[in-house]
Structure formats: C-alpha cells, structure tokens
C-alpha cells in the first residue's frame, strides 16, 4: 500500500468519506502521513520504524510495554553485521527482598504430547566454509559478577539448574544438568565432556562440592556404547603412587592412585 493510499484511507475513515477530486489539506492528513512514516502501513504485520536509534515506548524507561503474538527479531543484513548484539536487555533492580529477573521466560506445554520443550535455546554456529582461529563458540554463557560487596549467606552461581516436580515422574533420567556430545570428527587438542578451571588468584576450598543423599558417588556405564576404556580389571603391581585428598563430612580422607 502506498503512502498516498494509506493517508487517504485514514482521512476517509476519520472524516466520513470524501471525493477523490476534493482537496484535502487538514491536520488529519498530516497526522496520517506522520504515522505512516513512523510505523509503516502495517500490511505485513511489521513495525517499520524509520531512521536510526529510535525509542519505542516510554523514553523515561518507566512504562510497561507489551508485545503480543509471535515475535521475531532479525539482525541479518547482507554481508553480516558488526553490531555487538542483536538484542540487548538492561535492568536495574531496587528490590530489598525477593527475586528480580532480567529476563523471565516461562514456556508451558498445554496438550498431551510427545514433543520436547525448551524454554531457552542458545546455538552458536560457525558457518560452513568459514574458520574460527581465536575466540570462543559458546551456546550459552553465564556470569555472576560482584562489583559491590556480597555478604551474609548469599549464593553466587554463574549457572543454576533446578528440578521441581509436583506430580509423579517416570523418566529415563532426571537430572539438574545434562552434558552431551555428538562429536563424530577427530579433534586436535584436548577433548572433554566437562572442563573446569580456576583462573583466579584465590585458591578454591575444593574443585567440586557435593551435598545431599545419593546411593553412590559415581555410576560408570557403557550405556550401549563403546567400552569404558578408562576402566579395567587389574591388580596394583607397584610403581609410584599418589593420594587424592577428599573431605567426607569435613574430615580429610585420601584415595590412593597408582601408576602400575
């Protein structure tokens, strides 16, 4: 729809009809033209804001703005973008208690189904034929940063996974964290399922802290796949030995490890 047709339609609806030969020079026509320039005609369901660096909603950052329906954000210009982000969310909380969410995403399955449900999905892709030489490729990145003091019994965690079920659960596995690899190609360099590092100057009390009831510390299974080449039937035949320190209920114990 052209701007002229859009403006004529708006004026026609607001003034009760007019002849095509009748000159229209009114505040209504001017306003309709401005609306078209700002948001487009809406024929494709698009909010096409003209110009750069525009604000949609309350510029004072105090209002509640709501978008309904299926919403998609595209930032894929020809040749790619040099922007730092496709969408940025900034929030400042003044709450004295409770919880504040920078982004609150809750997804419900409302029918009987065999589908999977992912409330948040992150996928980082290096396109075919391209090479990443430095930097990283992370599907999801989490950081908890304390620029001020953290006191009392507060917790800090870059990533937090929680399982809750108020009804019966019958599953293959129920877990707060699932790490999986579908890598088929050979990898040059170290290849791990879990990689943990401490790059800070502070010494950790422990690399892993576990608390709560469990029937065993570890369960090692082939799960129908290749044999566990890190487990074998053998007897200690000598060689050098090391002891690995662990804490059980705060008491130091050691696990012996041998080279032979």
BELDAWO-V591776 format. One record per residue. N is the residue number from 1. RES is the residue in three letters. SS is DSSP state (~ for helix, > for strand, _ for the rest). PHI is phi in degrees with one decimal (NA if undefined). PSI is psi in whole degrees, -180 to 180 (none if undefined). Layout:
n->[N:N]
res->[RES:RES]
ss->[SS:SS]
phi->[PHI:PHI]
psi->[PSI:PSI]
This chain:
n->[1:2:3:4:5:6:7:8:9:10:11:12:13:14:15:16:17:18:19:20:21:22:23:24:25:26:27:28:29:30:31:32:33:34:35:36:37:38:39:40:41:42:43:44:45:46:47:48:49:50:51:52:53:54:55:56:57:58:59:60:61:62:63:64:65:66:67:68:69:70:71:72:73:74:75:76:77:78:79:80:81:82:83:84:85:86:87:88:89:90:91:92:93:94:95:96:97:98:99:100:101:102:103:104:105:106:107:108:109:110:111:112:113:114:115:116:117:118:119:120:121:122:123:124:125:126:127:128:129:130:131:132:133:134:135:136:137:138:139:140:141:142:143:144:145:146:147:148:149:150:151:152:153:154:155:156:157:158:159:160:161:162:163:164:165:166:167:168:169:170:171:172:173:174:175:176:177:178:179:180:181:182:183:184:185:186:187:188:189:190:191:192:193:194:195:196:197:198:199:200:201:202:203:204:205:206:207:208:209:210:211:212:213:214:215:216:217:218:219:220:221:222:223:224:225:226:227:228:229:230:231:232:233:234:235:236:237:238:239:240:241:242:243:244:245:246:247:248:249:250:251:252:253:254:255:256:257:258:259:260]
res->[UNK:UNK:UNK:UNK:UNK:UNK:UNK:UNK:UNK:UNK:UNK:UNK:UNK:UNK:UNK:UNK:UNK:UNK:UNK:UNK:UNK:UNK:UNK:UNK:UNK:UNK:UNK:UNK:UNK:UNK:UNK:UNK:UNK:UNK:UNK:UNK:UNK:UNK:UNK:UNK:UNK:UNK:UNK:UNK:UNK:UNK:UNK:UNK:UNK:UNK:UNK:UNK:UNK:UNK:UNK:UNK:UNK:UNK:UNK:UNK:UNK:UNK:UNK:UNK:UNK:UNK:UNK:UNK:UNK:UNK:UNK:UNK:UNK:UNK:UNK:UNK:UNK:UNK:UNK:UNK:UNK:UNK:UNK:UNK:UNK:UNK:UNK:UNK:UNK:UNK:UNK:UNK:UNK:UNK:UNK:UNK:UNK:UNK:UNK:UNK:UNK:UNK:UNK:UNK:UNK:UNK:UNK:UNK:UNK:UNK:UNK:UNK:UNK:UNK:UNK:UNK:UNK:UNK:UNK:UNK:UNK:UNK:UNK:UNK:UNK:UNK:UNK:UNK:UNK:UNK:UNK:UNK:UNK:UNK:UNK:UNK:UNK:UNK:UNK:UNK:UNK:UNK:UNK:UNK:UNK:UNK:UNK:UNK:UNK:UNK:UNK:UNK:UNK:UNK:UNK:UNK:UNK:UNK:UNK:UNK:UNK:UNK:UNK:UNK:UNK:UNK:UNK:UNK:UNK:UNK:UNK:UNK:UNK:UNK:UNK:UNK:UNK:UNK:UNK:UNK:UNK:UNK:UNK:UNK:UNK:UNK:UNK:UNK:UNK:UNK:UNK:UNK:UNK:UNK:UNK:UNK:UNK:UNK:UNK:UNK:UNK:UNK:UNK:UNK:UNK:UNK:UNK:UNK:UNK:UNK:UNK:UNK:UNK:UNK:UNK:UNK:UNK:UNK:UNK:UNK:UNK:UNK:UNK:UNK:UNK:UNK:UNK:UNK:UNK:UNK:UNK:UNK:UNK:UNK:UNK:UNK:UNK:UNK:UNK:UNK:UNK:UNK:UNK:UNK:UNK:UNK:UNK:UNK:UNK:UNK:UNK:UNK:UNK:UNK:UNK:UNK:UNK:UNK:UNK:UNK]
ss->[_:_:~:~:~:~:~:~:~:~:~:~:~:~:~:_:_:_:_:_:_:_:_:_:_:_:~:~:~:~:~:~:~:~:~:~:~:~:~:_:_:_:_:_:_:_:_:_:_:_:_:_:_:_:_:_:_:_:_:_:_:_:_:_:_:_:_:_:_:_:_:_:_:_:_:_:_:_:_:_:_:_:_:_:_:_:_:_:_:_:_:_:_:_:_:_:_:_:_:_:_:_:_:_:_:_:_:_:_:_:_:_:_:_:_:_:_:_:_:_:_:_:_:_:_:_:_:_:_:_:_:_:_:_:_:_:_:_:_:_:_:_:_:_:_:_:_:_:_:_:_:_:_:_:_:_:_:_:_:_:_:_:_:_:_:_:_:_:_:_:_:_:_:_:_:_:_:_:_:_:_:_:_:_:_:_:_:_:_:_:_:_:_:_:_:_:_:_:_:_:_:_:_:_:_:_:_:_:_:_:_:_:_:_:_:_:_:_:_:_:_:_:_:_:_:_:_:_:_:_:_:_:_:_:_:_:_:_:_:_:>:>:>:>:>:>:>:>:_:_:>:>:>:>:>:>:>:>:_:_]
phi->[NA:-75.4:-62.0:-63.2:-65.2:-62.2:-61.5:-61.6:-65.6:-62.1:-62.8:-60.6:-69.9:-88.0:-110.9:83.4:101.4:-158.9:-82.9:-62.6:-90.2:-82.5:-66.5:-122.9:-132.6:-142.8:-62.4:-62.5:-65.1:-62.2:-63.8:-62.0:-63.2:-64.4:-61.1:-61.9:-62.4:-84.1:-116.5:76.8:-93.8:75.7:-66.7:-105.5:68.9:-104.0:-103.4:-99.4:-83.1:-76.0:87.4:-116.0:55.3:-92.6:-113.0:-107.5:104.7:-78.4:-66.2:-81.7:63.4:-119.0:-95.8:-101.9:-114.0:-130.1:-110.1:-113.1:94.3:-76.8:-115.5:-129.3:-113.5:-115.4:-134.3:-132.4:-69.4:-58.6:88.6:91.1:-113.4:-103.4:-64.2:-75.7:-155.3:-89.4:-145.9:-122.3:-120.9:-124.2:-141.2:-126.8:-101.3:-115.8:-71.5:-93.2:-157.5:81.3:-134.7:-116.1:-105.9:-66.0:-135.4:-109.5:-124.2:-125.7:-119.8:-114.4:-98.1:-110.9:-137.3:-64.7:-156.8:-110.6:-83.6:-92.7:-127.6:-121.8:-72.4:-135.2:-129.7:-123.4:-133.5:-107.5:-128.3:-99.3:-63.6:-57.6:86.3:-108.1:-127.3:-101.3:-98.2:-135.6:83.3:-137.3:-127.0:-124.5:-66.7:-140.0:-125.2:-125.7:-142.9:-115.2:-123.1:-109.1:-81.3:-112.4:-81.5:-119.4:-132.3:72.6:-99.3:-67.2:-115.1:-129.8:-150.0:-71.2:-134.8:-136.3:-117.4:-130.2:-109.4:-137.5:-145.6:-94.8:-128.3:-62.4:-126.2:-128.7:-137.0:-71.6:-144.8:-121.4:-147.4:-81.4:-148.3:-120.2:-108.0:-139.3:-131.0:-113.1:-73.5:-104.5:-72.4:-65.1:-114.8:-90.8:113.9:-69.0:-125.1:-126.9:-91.0:-138.7:-124.4:-123.9:-136.5:-122.2:-99.9:-94.2:-77.0:-76.5:-84.8:-73.7:-69.4:-158.3:-74.7:-135.9:-118.1:-126.3:-146.7:116.0:-79.2:-159.1:-77.7:-154.1:-75.6:-138.5:-130.4:-103.1:-138.7:-73.8:54.1:78.5:-102.6:-62.0:-63.7:-78.2:-74.5:-101.1:-126.3:-148.4:-85.3:-158.1:-116.9:-64.6:-115.4:112.9:81.0:-83.1:-133.0:-131.6:-114.1:-105.1:-82.5:-134.5:-112.6:-119.9:52.4:82.0:-100.8:-73.1:-129.6:-135.1:-107.4:-85.4:-127.4:-124.3:-88.1:-124.3]
psi->[131:163:-40:-44:-41:-48:-43:-40:-43:-47:-42:-43:-30:-22:0:24:151:161:145:-23:-5:123:137:110:91:167:-33:-44:-42:-44:-42:-40:-41:-41:-43:-44:-32:-50:1:-172:-7:6:-27:15:26:143:93:96:122:146:-173:157:50:158:126:123:-162:118:-17:-3:32:-7:167:114:139:132:130:153:-176:117:133:137:122:128:69:67:162:127:-3:168:152:9:154:-23:157:-33:134:134:126:133:144:119:138:20:141:-14:175:-153:139:133:126:-42:126:112:113:124:129:139:118:12:160:131:160:15:162:154:121:113:-37:133:130:128:121:128:133:121:152:138:-5:159:132:115:-35:179:-165:164:104:123:-41:136:131:138:134:120:131:98:-21:-168:146:122:172:-141:30:155:147:130:132:-33:139:124:131:135:130:135:119:-5:180:142:124:105:171:-47:144:117:149:-17:128:117:128:148:131:25:122:-35:154:145:129:117:178:138:112:157:-28:126:118:133:153:102:10:167:-23:140:132:151:-36:154:-33:132:126:139:144:169:141:151:-25:160:-43:152:112:119:146:-24:36:4:-156:158:154:95:-1:8:130:157:117:166:147:123:14:-149:-173:158:153:152:137:125:131:159:129:113:39:-3:133:129:170:143:128:137:139:153:-15:none]
